[in-house]
Each structure stands twice: as C-alpha cells, then as structure tokens.
Amino acid sequence: MVCLKGVCLKDGCLKGNVANAISALRAGLALVLVGLLHQLFAPHAMPHPLPHVGAISAEGLTMMGLWGSGGFWGCFALSVAIIWMDGLDGWAARRLGEASKMGAVVDILCDRITEMVFWIGYLSLGWVPVAVPLVFLVRGMVVDALRAMALEQGYTAFGTTSLQQTALGVLLTSSRASRWLYAVCKAVVFSLLILVHHPQASTWPIYQPLAVGVQGLVWLTVVFCVIRGLPVLVESRRLFQTR
C-alpha cells in the first residue's frame, strides 16, 4: 500500500475517492439546483452561477416529463437530497475507512462551495439580504485561512488533533452536537426558503408565521455561523506563538 497525503493506493484502486466524490457531487448538484430555481422564478433575471445549467437541466427534465408543475417540488426534493448528502459523505468515509486529513479538507471545501452557492443563489433571487452571504463568505475565508496554517502544524479541523483544545472551543466548534445542530439549521433554512416561495404559498393558512419563522431562522443561522468561528479565531493565537 502506498499513501500520499491521506490518499492510499491498494491493489490498484484509489481509496478515499467515494466519500470525496459524494462531497464533490453535492457541490455540483447545488449549482444545478440554483440554475433550476432561476428557471422557475427568474428566467429573465441576472444569470445564475453556472450559465445555462438551469436551462439545460430544465429542458432535460421536461423531456422526461418531470418539469412543469412538478418542477418546484423537484427543486425542493433536490435541496433535501443535497443536504442529506452532507452527512452521507462522512458516513461513507468512516464506513469505508477513508477518513483522512485530505478527506477532511475536501469535505470542508465542498461544504463552503455548497453553502455559498445556496446563499448567493438565494440573494440573486431576492430571498435573502446581501449581508447574509457576506457574513458567511468573510467568516469562511478567515476560518479556512487559519485552519490551513493549523494543518501545517499538525492540527485538524475536528477530532483529537483539533486546533480547539478548550472545553468551550470544542463544544462550539468541533463537537458532534454543534456540527449536527449547525447542519440542521442550514438544512432547514435552505429547504424552507424554497418552500415559502411556492407559487401558491401566500394562500396557505400557515404562510405568514412560516415566512416570519424562516427569516428568523436565516438570522439565527448567521449568528450560529459567527459563534462557531470565534473559537478558531481565539485559539489560533498558538499558531503564531510557535512560528
């Protein structure tokens, strides 16, 4: 067996590619989803993140009889599937013995791509204010830059070698409870933002409280994002002390 940066070659096969492929697939599907949403809600508005992908995807679904009235619910289901895949790649890595530093980096990278595609796509549709993707973008850049420095010194984002060593830092940033709750917040808000923009949503009896609740959840997710990044910022001081 030959290993290179966490990717192992055994019996002529590349280990570590299943979980990483799932991560990359959900990032790609997020681009497709935003394109499809533009075809539904703003076909003549500003271009979506991946030019023509929405039109091509919608045309293909139309040929299969899966677009039209079912297009909205198809997008909603796709958003749920993309979010579900966020847990699937981690499960695959553990199940197949593919967990590695490189795999963790790929997972975080695809997380960033996926969430920014969602937020920027929703911004372009007018569903969220510009402050939301900006907070996620800046926080992500700062945290990822610090984690890149940490990786050079042997620290990882999660696990026993995590940069977070204090009890509070572990609880807020790298604990399973924190990661699970943060993932649930994003999962619910990404899906419900689509749901409340159903063409007939304003006629639903629960529409008003649902719409208010979704906007509240958007800002709760923003606050949670910032809080989870603070321990990385605070505990990264040791990186500069050892240089």
N, C-alpha and C positions, 0 to 999 in steps of 0.2 A: 504494500500500500504506500502510495506517495501522497503527501499532503502539502498543499501550498495555500497559505493564508486561510486555513479553515475549510478549504475545498479538497476533498480526498478522491484519489483515483484508485479504484479497486476492481480487479477483474475486467479492466477495460471500460468501466462505467463511471460516470461522474456523479458522486454522491453530493448531496447538498443542493441539487437543482430542482427538486419537487417543491419544497417549501418556497424557494426563491421564485420559482415560476408562478406559483399561486399569488405571491406578493405583486409580481410584475403584471399579472393578468388583471388583478383588481384595479390597479392604477390605470391600465388601458381601458377597462370597462367604464371607469369613471369618466374618461374623456368621451367615450361613446354615449354615455347617459346624458351628459351635458349637451352634446350635439343633438340628441333626440328631444330633449326638453326645449331647445331652441326651435326645433321644427314644430313643436306643439304650440308654444306660447309666443315666440317672437321670430317667425321665419324670415321677416324682412328687417330685423333689427341688426345690431352690430354683430360681426362674425363671432361664432363660438370658438373655443380654444383650439380645436383641431378642424381646420377648414374642410368643409364638405362631408365630414364623417357623419354628421347627423342626417344630412340629406341622403347619403348613400345607405346608411343603416335603415332609415325610414322607408326608402324605396325597396330595400330587400325585404323588410317586414311586410310591406304592402303586398309584394308578390307572393308572400307566404300566407296572406290573409290575416296577419297578426297586428296590423296597424289600425288606422281608422279609429273607431270608438274604443278599441282596446288599447290604444297607444298610451293613454295616460296610466292605466293600471299596469301596463307592461313596464313603464318607467319606474313606477312605484315599486314593483316587484324587483326590478333590477337594482334599485338603490338598496333594498333589503339584502339582496344577494351579495352585493359588493361589501357591505358592512359585515355580513356573516363570514365572508372570506378573510376578514381581518383576524378572526380567531382561528380559522382553518389552517392558515399557514404556520402559526405557532404550534398547533396540534400536530401537523404533519412533520415539523422539524423534530419534535420530541418523539413522536411515534416511530419515525424512520431513522432516528439517531443522527439527524442532520444539524443539530444545534451547534453553532459556531459563532465566533466574533464576526466573521464576514456575513453570516446569515442575519445576525442582529442588525448590522449596518444596512443591509439590503431591506430588511423589514422596516426600519425607521425611515429610510429613504422613500420607500413606496407609501408609507403612511403619510409622509409630508406631501408627496405628489397627489395622492388621493384626496386628502382634506383640502388642499389648496385648489384643486380642480373644482371640487364641490363649492367652496366659498366664492371663488372668482366667477364660476358659472352662475351661482345664485345672485351675485352682485350685478352681473350683466343683465339679468332678468329683472332686476329691481326688487328682489326679495329680501335682501339684507343691506344695511348701510355699509359704506366703504370702510368704516372703522373696523368692522369685524375681520375681513381678510387681512387688513393691515396689521392688526394685533397678532394674528396667527403667523403672518409672514415674518415679522420682526422677531417675535419670540422664538420661532423655529430656527431662524438664522443664527441668533445668539446662542441658543442651547446647542445646536449642532456644531457650531464652531468650537465651543468649549468641550464638547464630547469628543471631537476629533483630536484635540490636544490631550484629553484624558486617555484616549485609546493608545496614543504614543507612549504613555507612561504605564500601560498595563491595565488601566481601568476600563470597565464596560458600562453600558447604559443600565443594565439590570443584573441581578444575581449577586453572588458572594463577592465578586470583584468590582461591584458597582462603585462609582465615584461617591455616591451618597453613603456616608458612614454614620451619621447621626440618626437617632431614632425618628425624629421628625422628618428628616430628609427622606429616609426610606419609606416612611408612611405616606408622604405626599407624592413622591415621585416614582419609586420603583416597587412599591408593594403591589401585590396582586389586586388588593381591594381598590387601590387608587387607579390602577391601569384599567381594571374592569369597569369601575364607575365612570371614568372618563370616556371609555369606548362606548358605553351605553348612552351617555349624554350625546355624543356625536351621532350615534346610530339613530337615536330617536329624533333628534333635530333635523338631520339630513332627510329622513323619510317623511317626517311630518310637514316640513316646508314644501314638499311636493304635494302632500295630501291636501293642505289648506288652499292650494291653488287649483284644485279640481274645478272645472268649468261650472259645476252646479253647487260648489261648496257653500256659497252665500245663502243658499236655500236650506241648508241643514240646520236643525234646531240647535245643535251644539257649536255652530260655526264661530260665533262671537267669542265664547270662552276658549275655544280651541285655538283661534288665531292669536288671542292675547297670551295664552299659555305658551304657544310656540315661540313668540317673540321673547317672552321672559326666559324660556329655555335657551334661546340663542345667546343672550347675555350671560346667563349662568354658565354656559359652556365656555364663553370668552374668559370669564373670571377664573374658572377652573383651570383653563389653559395657562393663564398667567401664574396662578398659585403653584401649579406643578412645575413651572420653570424656575421659580425663585430659589429652591434648594440647590439646583445645579449652579446657579449664579453665585450663591453664597459659598458653597463648599468647593468651588473651583479655585479658591484662593490658594489651596495647597499646590495646585499645578504650577503656579508662578513662584512659589516659595522654593520649589525643588529644581527650578531651571537654572 
